[in-house]
Amino acid sequence: MDNITNLIRKNILSLKPYSSARDEYKSNQGIFLDANENPFGDLNRYPDPYQWRLKQMLSNQKKIAVENILIGNGSDEIIDLVQRVFCEPKEDKIIICPPTYGMYEVYANINNLEIISIPLTKDFQLNSEAILAQNAKILYLCSPNNPTGNSLENLEYIIKNFNGIVFLDEAYIDFSEQLSLVSKINNYPNLIVSQTFSKARGLAAVRVGIAYANETIISVMNKVKPPYNVSELNQQAAIQSLADESNFKAIIQLIQSERELLKESLLTLDFVLKIYPSEANFLLVEMENATAIYNSLIEQQIITRNRSSVVENTIRITIGTPSENQKLVSALQLVTS
Ligand SMILES: Cc1ncc(COP(=O)(O)O)c(C=O)c1O
């Protein structure tokens, strides 16, 4: 593994970041005439650019130092940030393992990076040999994977042996029985783990994502991120969510049990050919004529995601409330009759 610093773009290494007014004076005591804010109102002040309160709570819960945590405007911002830190446009490459989350590729196209695509195997696992034979700056992995729903195996073997940054997207980890690799960030200098408040914490509207990595990576990402990337309201919503762990756990359990119930109901339908094992809050379902069924659901105002272009004859169904799931099953029963 190269020294991480050697992987960082030269202009980013030498970048002198914007120093916000709140960087210079950290106390919240005093008369603030430094940031051209309006002195009147409730949301008149810029938010904490480093989100210390939120990070402190995450730090206590995850037993990870605050210096190893970066907060993004959703994990989408973090996916992009990592490319801008490590990848030189028109020169560097990233690896994706489709079928997977689409934004790794979209950002690579925006940032003008070459994309090496190494598809998952038939059972949706990594093709380790093919991945390790490549030379690329970032390898994007997603576990549990979207849209297939399964966890990836051999992650640590790949992280240990890949000669670049491994970005492990754990957006769905809280729905899974698998252990997160967040606790391994100090064992693997090339590992960045991302998580989000959008899924298990039910705060997709709030746009808060988290990156966990060693201090070198986090400090350089801090230089590149917009100074006030997470609003005060968003920080508060995330803090409130972390303060209510019992509600968080109860919702996860409900979604997991609804996932199993929905699976059973779907399997009674004769056009359902296969439901892929899922450790996330969605099911990838193979059906006869998936696109026709997807369209018929839309006519009944039930919107699922047609994934037939990436896994033949499949739709991806997000687990809804018990009554939404019931309505979905009733709508599917109408399709057959
Ligand atoms: C695997 C994966 N990563 C990241 C995201 C985006 O998360 P965020 O809302 O934190 O930007 C999604 C959203 O669907 C996702 O499926």
The ligand as a Gaussian input file, in Angstrom:
#p B3LYP/6-31G(d) Opt

LIG

0 1
 C      -25.742000       2.671000      -1.373000
 C      -26.161000       4.080000      -1.204000
 N      -25.253000       4.986000      -0.830000
 C      -25.593000       6.272000      -0.663000
 C      -26.883000       6.699000      -0.884000
 C      -27.183000       8.157000      -0.744000
 O      -27.326000       8.469000       0.577000
 P      -27.483000       9.941000       1.118000
 O      -28.949000      10.182000       1.238000
 O      -26.769000       9.902000       2.434000
 O      -26.832000      10.878000       0.136000
 C      -27.859000       5.795000      -1.278000
 C      -29.243000       6.248000      -1.533000
 O      -30.095000       5.567000      -2.004000
 C      -27.492000       4.449000      -1.447000
 O      -28.375000       3.522000      -1.841000

